[in-house]
């Protein structure tokens, strides 16, 4: 079952075209990693998918409807796409539990009891149920990101979008967040992950998209992209990344 279909998507900032004729589909249960150099358009694509950025042209089809039509209910659409940001974006004035409860009540209309039960379920899943009274400032970066993942899951999204979820973390915290995401992969959740963690992309993805200068330069299975890339741009990128990580 197709969750989202992207057709001829483009995005301009003034005269600068940062996304050029982007086409792909996401099927239910897929884990798609998007890799590429900084400035290649990866995060912009993710932000266009959930309409934090308005695409300049093209279509985003969700459940047979084009979400870019003027009369489309963007707020309702966003509730179906969980977003996990680089910088966690937790509410600093709320404790861990309330960070995971408030959206469910305000956006989904759940009762306090139902929202709390759901939040506790996912906080336990990410190993943060012992910290429900803590404020974000009292947590490490890795702990904050795990709360952010629990908050996104609490909304029961059709798909989770991760925008470089480990890039703001200290190196020793990267592993704990990647382990949580790997568990979600096993659970069958549909995900798009913008990442610079190549081993993670290779090990958990069902498909890898390589972006370069605003276009999808190549896409395929992890084996194809990492072991048998067709495009010179893909080969150059991977060689550069692998040299830098050795």
Phi, psi and omega per residue, in radians:
X1 nan 2.255 -3.137
X2 -1.379 2.214 3.073
X3 -1.493 -0.884 -3.103
X4 -2.437 2.451 3.043
X5 -2.170 2.162 -3.126
X6 -1.870 2.228 -3.069
X7 -2.223 2.090 2.992
X8 0.881 0.711 -3.079
X9 -1.264 2.362 3.065
X10 -2.383 2.700 3.095
X11 -2.536 2.158 3.067
X12 -1.925 2.479 2.831
X13 -1.987 1.773 -3.005
X14 1.109 -2.153 3.116
X15 -1.562 -0.106 -3.046
X16 -1.558 2.000 3.134
X17 -1.564 1.874 -3.057
X18 -1.651 -0.352 3.005
X19 -2.258 2.290 -3.029
X20 -2.237 1.919 2.994
X21 0.882 1.043 -3.122
X22 -1.514 2.234 3.137
X23 -2.371 2.174 2.999
X24 -2.947 2.882 3.039
X25 -2.193 2.676 3.047
X26 -2.085 2.134 3.128
X27 -1.665 2.654 3.131
X28 -0.964 2.291 3.109
X29 1.524 -0.096 3.122
X30 -1.324 2.595 2.951
X31 -2.080 1.918 -3.070
X32 -1.931 2.089 3.065
X33 -1.682 2.382 3.070
X34 -1.943 2.095 -3.119
X35 -2.093 2.887 3.130
X36 2.629 2.934 -3.119
X37 -1.189 2.832 3.013
X38 -1.036 2.390 -3.141
X39 1.493 0.099 -3.120
X40 -1.444 -0.171 3.092
X41 1.871 0.092 -3.049
X42 -1.066 -0.958 -3.092
X43 -1.192 -0.614 3.086
X44 -1.084 -0.720 3.105
X45 -1.053 -0.782 -3.139
X46 -1.089 -0.734 -3.116
X47 -1.229 -0.505 3.044
X48 -1.250 -0.621 -3.126
X49 -1.060 -0.693 -3.137
X50 -1.777 0.246 3.006
X51 1.152 0.350 2.918
X52 -1.171 -0.517 2.949
X53 -2.029 2.433 3.128
X54 -1.567 2.050 3.093
X55 -1.025 2.639 3.121
X56 -1.404 -0.598 -3.132
X57 -2.708 2.957 3.129
X58 1.700 -3.013 -3.089
X59 -2.286 2.547 2.933
X60 -2.150 1.922 -3.062
X61 -1.712 2.113 3.099
X62 -2.238 2.105 -3.099
X63 0.891 0.846 3.069
X64 1.159 0.277 3.082
X65 -2.176 2.493 3.092
X66 -1.479 1.963 -3.045
X67 -1.264 -0.159 3.140
X68 -1.595 0.002 3.037
X69 -1.169 2.547 -3.008
X70 -1.047 -0.610 -3.044
X71 -1.589 0.127 -3.092
X72 -1.322 2.486 -3.127
X73 -1.408 1.627 -3.069
X74 -1.138 -0.687 -3.097
X75 -1.082 -0.755 3.136
X76 -1.139 -0.707 3.117
X77 -1.038 -0.772 -3.091
X78 -1.092 -0.491 3.133
X79 -1.153 -0.351 -3.129
X80 -1.543 -0.147 -3.139
X81 -2.081 1.865 3.075
X82 -1.326 2.450 -3.116
X83 -2.156 2.253 3.062
X84 -2.047 2.075 -2.995
X85 -1.645 2.908 3.051
X86 -1.063 -0.748 -2.983
X87 -1.756 0.379 3.007
X88 1.264 -0.805 3.095
X89 0.962 0.652 3.046
X90 -1.391 2.715 3.070
X91 -1.362 1.989 -3.008
X92 -1.170 -0.421 -3.099
X93 -1.536 -0.090 -3.128
X94 -1.912 2.601 3.064
X95 -1.336 3.067 -3.064
X96 -0.976 -0.841 -3.096
X97 -1.086 -0.823 -3.093
X98 -1.192 -0.499 3.027
X99 -1.035 -0.587 -3.107
X100 -1.587 -0.177 -3.075
X101 -1.735 -0.665 -2.913
X102 -1.072 -0.712 3.139
X103 -1.157 -0.658 3.139
X104 -1.080 -0.718 -3.107
X105 -1.282 -0.847 -3.038
X106 -1.280 -0.673 -3.026
X107 -1.665 -0.779 -3.072
X108 -1.624 -0.229 3.127
X109 1.294 0.405 3.111
X110 -1.311 2.719 3.053
X111 -1.263 2.797 3.095
X112 -0.977 -0.748 -3.100
X113 -1.122 -0.823 -3.119
X114 -1.136 -0.758 -3.123
X115 -1.125 -0.701 3.133
X116 -1.142 -0.744 3.123
X117 -1.063 -0.787 -3.139
X118 -1.131 -0.763 -3.133
X119 -1.075 -0.784 -3.130
X120 -1.106 -0.648 3.115
X121 -1.015 -0.839 -3.069
X122 -1.393 -0.545 3.055
X123 -1.104 -0.654 3.068
X124 -1.136 -0.706 -3.114
X125 -1.069 -0.601 -3.133
X126 -1.695 0.139 3.068
X127 1.325 0.468 -3.094
X128 -2.079 0.246 -3.108
X129 -1.215 -0.315 3.108
X130 -1.383 -0.150 -3.014
X131 -1.994 0.420 -2.978
X132 -1.116 -0.435 -3.137
X133 -1.563 -0.155 -3.064
X134 -1.317 2.581 3.003
X135 -1.551 2.699 -3.108
X136 -0.913 -0.662 -3.101
X137 -1.110 -0.333 -3.138
X138 -1.533 -0.031 -3.050
X139 -1.895 2.705 3.002
X140 -1.265 2.926 3.106
X141 -1.042 -0.725 3.133
X142 -1.117 -0.672 3.110
X143 -1.183 -0.724 3.109
X144 -1.073 -0.710 -3.130
X145 -1.182 -0.601 3.085
X146 -1.163 -0.647 3.051
X147 -1.124 -0.724 3.132
X148 -1.075 -0.658 3.096
X149 -1.164 -0.754 3.111
X150 -1.078 -0.709 3.122
X151 -1.069 -0.769 3.127
X152 -1.120 -0.727 -3.134
X153 -1.160 -0.560 -3.110
X154 -1.085 -0.357 3.137
X155 -1.501 0.047 -3.124
X156 0.859 0.983 -3.091
X157 -1.297 2.763 3.010
X158 -1.266 -0.455 -3.047
X159 -2.695 2.550 3.069
X160 -1.918 2.340 3.072
X161 -1.914 2.186 3.118
X162 -1.974 2.106 3.125
X163 -1.792 1.622 -3.101
X164 0.767 1.113 -2.971
X165 -1.166 -0.195 -3.129
X166 -1.968 0.017 -2.972
X167 -1.236 -0.405 -3.135
X168 -1.657 0.097 -3.029
X169 -1.704 2.613 2.953
X170 -1.112 2.591 -3.051
X171 -0.909 -0.653 -3.083
X172 -1.273 -0.251 3.134
X173 -1.645 -0.230 -3.090
X174 -1.053 -0.781 -3.072
X175 -1.030 -0.721 -3.076
X176 -1.160 -0.624 3.116
X177 -1.273 -0.715 3.106
X178 -1.095 -0.603 3.106
X179 -1.110 -0.711 3.108
X180 -1.074 -0.788 -3.121
X181 -1.131 -0.662 3.100
X182 -1.087 -0.661 3.074
X183 -1.086 -0.686 3.133
X184 -1.151 -0.608 3.091
X185 -1.038 -0.800 -3.127
X186 -1.091 -0.549 -3.116
X187 -1.293 -0.166 3.079
X188 1.590 0.203 3.134
X189 -1.203 2.475 3.081
X190 -1.417 2.269 -3.043
X191 -2.498 2.538 2.878
X192 -2.070 2.200 -3.071
X193 -2.158 1.955 2.947
X194 -1.434 2.110 -3.006
X195 -2.611 2.658 2.965
X196 -1.915 0.165 3.082
X197 -1.545 1.641 -3.000
X198 -1.154 -0.682 -3.137
X199 -1.112 -0.693 3.098
X200 -1.091 -0.845 -3.138
X201 -1.043 -0.694 -3.124
X202 -1.197 -0.665 -2.988
X203 -1.459 -0.546 -2.981
X204 -1.962 -0.229 -3.026
X205 -1.382 2.554 2.903
X206 -1.531 -0.404 3.127
X207 -2.638 2.566 3.110
X208 -2.151 2.308 3.060
X209 -1.938 2.175 3.065
X210 -1.789 2.102 3.129
X211 -1.840 2.506 3.124
X212 -2.591 2.129 3.084
X213 0.917 0.756 2.999
X214 1.465 0.065 3.104
X215 -2.163 2.777 2.956
X216 -1.429 1.829 -3.074
X217 -1.359 -0.556 -3.124
X218 -2.862 2.561 3.002
X219 -2.547 2.659 -3.133
X220 3.032 -2.943 3.090
X221 -1.207 2.788 3.071
X222 -0.966 -0.687 3.139
X223 -1.079 -0.762 -3.131
X224 -1.143 -0.837 -3.050
X225 -1.195 -0.772 -3.040
X226 -1.506 -0.515 -3.071
X227 -1.872 -0.457 -3.092
X228 -2.428 0.945 -3.128
X229 -1.144 2.512 -3.128
X230 -1.556 -0.666 -2.978
X231 -1.532 2.445 3.107
X232 -1.054 -0.644 -3.129
X233 -1.094 -0.675 3.110
X234 -1.146 -0.791 -3.136
X235 -1.043 -0.773 -3.119
X236 -1.110 -0.768 -3.133
X237 -1.064 -0.852 -3.095
X238 -1.142 -0.682 3.103
X239 -1.083 -0.753 -3.126
X240 -1.130 -0.783 -3.128
X241 -1.125 -0.785 -3.089
X242 -1.178 -0.605 3.069
X243 -1.130 -0.737 -3.099
X244 -1.221 -0.416 -3.092
X245 -1.689 -0.131 3.119
X246 -1.550 nan nan
